Amino acid sequence: MTITYDVNRAITAAEFIEVLAHSSLGARRPLDDVETMEGMVKNADLTVTAWDGDVLVGVSRSITDFHYACYLSDLAVKETYQGMGIGKKLMQLTNDQLGHHCKLLLISAPAASEYYPKVGFERNERAWELPRGKQIG
């Protein structure tokens, strides 16, 4: 098996949903809301994908200005392809697209919180989240 990688190759919402559904991220994404999933795919600034032939097996989806901050919103690899270095390669290729001052930021899925320090990420205790539906004030 040969895994190939692409930067900003167009993917469909269905392909994205398929990868998420077969990874630990599926439980925390609105897989049944196709409009939202399409918006997530179409409005990402940077997408790096992993392919086994014509089958999408991994995705790194980011929102970024390419110069100061890059939020890696989704990093997913199908469970049957995990442990092969695909996630690490997706992050490396994502990072390679960024300017030399640009930080790569992410919020870890609970199952992956021990993984990120092993590949060089540092914990940041200062992140905040405003849940959907909650008003500022």
Secondary structure, 3 states (H helix, E strand, C coil): CCEEEEECCCCCHHHHHHHHHCCCCHHHCCCCCHHHHHHHHHCCCEEEEEEECCEEEEEEEEEECCCCEEEEEEEEECHHHCCCCHHHHHHHHHHHCCCCCCEEECCCCHHHCCHHHHCCCCCCCCCCCCCCCCCCC
